[in-house]
C-alpha cells in the first residue's frame, strides 16, 4: 500500500525509523483537503464527487459530517462538485474551497453542530466568477490566500464554456473583503502553504506538462521572485500516479508535498530527503497539532503515519 523511502539521513529526525503507514478510512470516490481539528479531536476531509465532508475520530471511525459541502444549487450537474481544501479561520470557523459553488465560503454553524449554511467570502474577481477554489491558507494577519484552477468546472479545463476568467489565479482576500490577484502565470495552481515566518510561500502546479512546486517571496499585497522550488518531471515520467497537489510545511520548514508517486519530503532548500510512496494518487496532507502525526488523502483511502 505504501512504503517510506529515505534519501538523506536528515529524514530520520523527521520520520522515525519504525514509522508505519495505516489506512484509517476507506471507500471514498476522491478524498481531499484533510484538516485536523484539535478542539474536537477529529479529522475532517472532503470526498469531492459525492459533495460530502466526512469526519474521522479514533472512537467512531468515519462518519458523514456535512452534505452538501461544495455545491448547493438544485440544478444537477456533473464534475467534481464538492468541497476541496478545508481550513479554520482565526475564530475557529470552518472555511472551505467550494468547487461546485465556485467560491470560498465559511460554514455558518458551530464545528460540533455542522449545517450546510454558508457565508460567501469570495466568488468573483473583477465581477467575473471564480473558476473553482482548490486550496487555501490563512496568514497570521487573517488574510486568506487561495488557488483557483478549473477542476471544479464540469469540463475541468480551460475550455469549459462557463469559465469566465481567462487564467487560473492565486488570490488573497484581505480582512476588509477586498480580493487581490497575486499570480496569474501558474497554469494549474493547486496546493499552497507558508514557510514559518510567512516570508516565503510554496504553490504547487498540477499541470502534467509543468509538474513543479514554485516558491515566492511574500511581501505586502504581492508575491515576487517566483522560481521553481522542485521539478518533478523525472518522477512523473515513471508512470506513477499523481501530480503536485496539496502540501503542508512543518514548524522547522520541512515540506510535505503530495506529487507523482506519493508524498515528497523536502527541506527548506528544496532537497528531497525522502518519500512516502503510494500506488494510488495522493491529493493532500495534514498534521496533527503537535506535528507528530501526518494524515494523507490517498484517492479512496485516508492514511495515517505516526511520524515520531
C-alpha positions as CSV (number, residue, x, y, z in Angstrom):
1,X,0.0,0.0,0.0
2,X,2.8,2.4,0.8
3,X,6.5,2.5,1.8
4,X,8.8,5.1,3.2
5,X,12.0,5.7,1.2
6,X,14.9,7.5,2.7
7,X,17.3,9.5,0.6
8,X,19.1,11.6,3.3
9,X,19.9,10.9,6.9
10,X,18.2,14.1,7.9
11,X,14.9,12.3,7.3
12,X,15.5,10.2,10.4
13,X,14.8,13.1,12.7
14,X,11.6,13.9,10.8
15,X,10.1,10.4,10.4
16,X,11.2,7.7,12.8
17,X,12.7,4.5,11.5
18,X,9.8,2.4,12.8
19,X,7.1,4.7,11.4
20,X,4.2,2.7,9.8
21,X,1.6,3.6,7.2
22,X,-2.0,2.7,8.2
23,X,-5.4,3.1,6.4
24,X,-7.8,4.7,8.9
25,X,-10.8,5.1,6.5
26,X,-11.6,3.9,3.0
27,X,-14.4,3.6,0.4
28,X,-14.2,7.2,-1.0
29,X,-14.5,8.5,-4.5
30,X,-11.7,11.1,-4.3
31,X,-10.6,12.2,-0.8
32,X,-9.1,15.6,-0.4
33,X,-8.4,18.6,1.9
34,X,-7.7,16.9,5.2
35,X,-7.9,19.1,8.3
36,X,-7.1,18.1,11.9
37,X,-9.4,19.9,14.4
38,X,-7.8,19.6,17.8
39,X,-10.8,21.1,19.7
40,X,-13.0,18.2,18.5
41,X,-10.2,15.5,18.2
42,X,-11.4,14.9,14.7
43,X,-10.0,14.8,11.2
44,X,-12.2,16.4,8.5
45,X,-11.8,15.7,4.8
46,X,-13.7,16.2,1.6
47,X,-15.0,13.5,-0.7
48,X,-15.4,15.7,-3.7
49,X,-17.7,13.9,-6.3
50,X,-20.4,13.0,-3.7
51,X,-20.4,16.6,-2.4
52,X,-19.7,15.5,1.2
53,X,-17.3,16.2,4.1
54,X,-16.5,13.3,6.4
55,X,-15.1,13.3,9.8
56,X,-12.9,10.6,11.4
57,X,-12.3,10.0,15.1
58,X,-10.4,7.4,16.9
59,X,-13.6,6.3,18.7
60,X,-16.0,6.1,15.9
61,X,-14.0,5.9,12.6
62,X,-15.5,7.6,9.6
63,X,-18.9,9.4,9.7
64,X,-20.6,11.8,7.4
65,X,-20.0,15.4,8.7
66,X,-21.6,17.7,6.2
67,X,-23.5,17.4,2.9
68,X,-23.8,19.3,0.6
69,X,-20.3,20.6,1.1
70,X,-19.4,22.4,-2.2
71,X,-22.5,22.7,-4.4
72,X,-25.8,24.0,-3.1
73,X,-27.8,24.6,-6.3
74,X,-30.8,22.4,-7.1
75,X,-29.8,22.1,-10.8
76,X,-28.0,18.8,-11.3
77,X,-24.6,18.9,-12.9
78,X,-21.5,16.8,-13.4
79,X,-17.9,17.2,-12.4
80,X,-16.2,17.4,-9.0
81,X,-18.8,19.5,-7.2
82,X,-17.9,19.1,-3.6
83,X,-15.6,21.0,-1.3
84,X,-11.9,20.6,-1.6
85,X,-9.4,22.3,0.8
86,X,-10.6,22.8,4.4
87,X,-9.1,25.2,6.9
88,X,-10.0,27.0,10.1
89,X,-10.1,30.8,10.4
90,X,-8.7,32.6,13.5
91,X,-12.1,32.3,15.2
92,X,-12.2,28.5,14.7
93,X,-14.8,28.6,12.0
94,X,-14.6,26.0,9.1
95,X,-13.7,27.6,5.8
96,X,-13.8,25.6,2.6
97,X,-12.9,25.8,-1.1
98,X,-16.2,25.0,-2.8
99,X,-15.8,23.6,-6.3
100,X,-19.4,23.5,-7.3
101,X,-20.4,26.9,-6.0
102,X,-17.1,28.3,-7.3
103,X,-16.3,30.3,-4.1
104,X,-14.5,30.5,-0.8
105,X,-17.1,30.1,1.9
106,X,-17.4,29.8,5.7
107,X,-19.8,27.4,7.4
108,X,-22.3,29.4,9.4
109,X,-22.6,26.8,12.1
110,X,-20.6,25.5,15.1
111,X,-18.0,22.8,14.5
112,X,-19.9,20.4,16.7
113,X,-23.2,21.1,15.1
114,X,-22.4,21.3,11.3
115,X,-25.0,22.5,8.9
116,X,-24.9,23.4,5.2
117,X,-25.3,27.1,5.8
118,X,-22.6,29.1,4.1
119,X,-21.3,32.7,4.0
120,X,-19.5,33.7,0.8
121,X,-16.0,35.1,1.4
122,X,-15.2,35.4,-2.3
123,X,-16.9,34.3,-5.5
124,X,-15.8,36.9,-8.1
125,X,-12.8,38.7,-9.3
126,X,-13.4,41.9,-11.3
127,X,-17.1,40.9,-11.5
128,X,-16.2,37.6,-13.1
129,X,-17.0,34.3,-11.4
130,X,-14.0,32.4,-10.0
131,X,-13.1,29.0,-11.6
132,X,-13.2,26.6,-8.6
133,X,-11.2,27.4,-5.5
134,X,-9.0,24.4,-4.7
135,X,-6.7,25.0,-1.7
136,X,-6.2,27.8,0.8
137,X,-4.2,29.1,3.8
138,X,-4.5,32.0,6.2
139,X,-1.6,34.1,7.4
140,X,-1.3,35.4,10.9
141,X,-3.0,38.7,10.0
142,X,-6.2,36.9,8.9
143,X,-5.6,37.3,5.2
144,X,-6.9,34.3,3.2
145,X,-4.7,33.1,0.2
146,X,-6.3,30.6,-2.2
147,X,-5.7,28.9,-5.6
148,X,-8.3,28.8,-8.4
149,X,-7.7,26.1,-11.1
150,X,-10.6,24.8,-13.3
151,X,-11.0,21.4,-11.8
152,X,-14.5,22.0,-10.3
153,X,-15.9,23.1,-13.7
154,X,-17.8,20.3,-15.5
155,X,-15.2,20.0,-18.2
156,X,-12.4,20.5,-15.6
157,X,-10.3,22.5,-18.1
158,X,-9.8,26.0,-19.6
159,X,-12.2,25.2,-22.5
160,X,-15.3,25.0,-20.2
161,X,-17.9,27.4,-21.6
162,X,-18.7,28.6,-18.1
163,X,-15.2,29.6,-17.3
164,X,-15.2,33.4,-17.0
165,X,-11.7,34.3,-16.0
166,X,-9.1,33.6,-18.8
167,X,-6.4,32.5,-16.4
168,X,-6.1,30.3,-13.3
169,X,-5.1,32.6,-10.5
170,X,-3.8,32.8,-7.0
171,X,-5.6,35.3,-4.8
172,X,-5.7,37.0,-1.4
173,X,-8.8,38.1,0.5
174,X,-8.0,40.9,2.9
175,X,-9.8,41.2,6.2
176,X,-12.0,44.0,4.7
177,X,-13.1,41.6,1.9
178,X,-11.0,43.1,-0.9
179,X,-9.8,40.4,-3.3
180,X,-6.3,40.8,-4.8
181,X,-4.8,38.8,-7.7
182,X,-1.3,37.7,-6.7
183,X,-0.3,35.4,-9.6
184,X,-1.8,34.7,-13.0
185,X,1.1,32.8,-14.6
186,X,0.8,29.4,-13.0
187,X,-1.1,27.1,-15.4
188,X,-2.7,24.9,-12.7
189,X,-2.2,26.4,-9.2
190,X,-3.1,23.9,-6.6
191,X,-1.6,23.4,-3.1
192,X,-0.5,26.4,-1.2
193,X,1.4,26.9,2.1
194,X,3.7,29.4,4.0
195,X,7.1,28.7,5.4
196,X,7.5,29.6,9.1
197,X,7.7,33.4,9.3
198,X,5.4,33.9,6.4
199,X,8.1,35.5,4.2
200,X,8.0,32.7,1.6
201,X,5.3,30.6,0.1
202,X,5.1,27.4,-2.0
203,X,2.5,26.9,-4.6
204,X,2.1,23.6,-6.4
205,X,1.4,23.4,-10.1
206,X,-0.7,20.3,-11.1
207,X,-0.1,20.7,-14.8
208,X,1.3,17.4,-16.2
209,X,3.5,19.5,-18.6
210,X,4.8,21.6,-15.7
211,X,4.8,19.3,-12.6
212,X,6.5,21.9,-10.4
213,X,6.4,23.4,-7.0
214,X,7.1,27.2,-7.1
215,X,8.5,29.3,-4.3
216,X,7.7,33.0,-3.9
217,X,8.7,35.9,-1.6
218,X,5.7,37.3,0.2
219,X,5.5,41.0,0.7
220,X,2.5,43.2,1.3
221,X,0.0,42.5,-1.4
222,X,2.3,40.8,-3.8
223,X,4.2,37.6,-4.4
224,X,7.6,38.2,-6.1
225,X,10.8,36.4,-7.3
226,X,8.9,33.3,-8.3
227,X,11.1,30.3,-9.2
228,X,10.9,26.5,-9.3
229,X,11.4,25.0,-5.8
230,X,11.4,21.5,-7.2
231,X,10.8,20.0,-10.6
232,X,9.1,16.6,-10.5
233,X,9.2,15.9,-14.3
234,X,11.6,13.0,-13.9
235,X,9.4,11.3,-11.3
236,X,6.3,11.9,-13.4
237,X,7.9,10.1,-16.4
238,X,8.0,6.9,-14.4
239,X,4.3,6.1,-14.9
240,X,3.4,6.7,-11.3
241,X,0.0,8.3,-10.3
242,X,-0.4,11.9,-9.1
243,X,0.8,15.4,-9.7
244,X,2.0,18.2,-7.4
245,X,-1.1,18.8,-5.3
246,X,-1.7,19.7,-1.7
247,X,1.1,20.3,0.8
248,X,1.9,21.3,4.4
249,X,5.1,22.8,5.9
250,X,6.1,22.0,9.5
251,X,7.4,24.3,12.1
252,X,11.0,23.5,11.1
253,X,10.4,24.4,7.4
254,X,10.2,20.8,6.2
255,X,7.8,20.5,3.2
256,X,5.4,17.5,2.9
257,X,4.0,17.7,-0.6
258,X,1.8,15.3,-2.5
259,X,3.0,14.6,-6.0
260,X,3.9,11.9,-8.6
261,X,4.2,8.7,-6.7
262,X,3.3,9.8,-3.2
263,X,4.3,12.4,-0.6
264,X,7.6,14.1,-1.0
265,X,9.6,15.4,2.0
266,X,11.9,18.4,1.2
267,X,14.0,20.5,3.5
268,X,13.5,24.3,3.2
269,X,16.2,24.4,0.4
270,X,14.2,22.0,-1.8
271,X,16.4,19.0,-1.2
272,X,14.4,15.8,-1.4
273,X,15.0,13.9,1.9
274,X,12.6,11.1,1.3
275,X,9.2,10.0,0.0
276,X,6.2,8.2,1.3
277,X,5.4,6.2,-1.8
278,X,1.9,5.0,-2.7
279,X,0.4,3.2,-5.7
280,X,-2.7,5.4,-5.8
281,X,-2.7,9.2,-6.2
282,X,-2.2,11.3,-3.1
283,X,-4.0,14.6,-3.0
284,X,-3.2,16.4,0.2
285,X,-2.0,16.0,3.8
286,X,-2.4,17.5,7.2
287,X,-0.5,17.4,10.5
288,X,-1.9,16.8,14.0
289,X,-1.4,19.9,16.2
290,X,1.8,18.6,17.7
291,X,3.0,17.6,14.2
292,X,3.7,14.0,15.3
293,X,1.1,12.5,13.0
294,X,0.6,13.0,9.3
295,X,-2.7,12.4,7.6
296,X,-2.8,11.8,3.9
297,X,-5.8,11.7,1.5
298,X,-4.9,8.9,-0.9
299,X,-7.6,8.5,-3.5
300,X,-10.2,6.1,-2.0
301,X,-8.3,6.0,1.3
302,X,-7.3,8.2,4.2
303,X,-4.0,7.3,5.7
304,X,-2.2,8.0,9.0
305,X,1.5,8.0,9.6
306,X,2.8,8.4,13.2
307,X,6.0,10.3,12.3
308,X,7.6,10.0,15.8
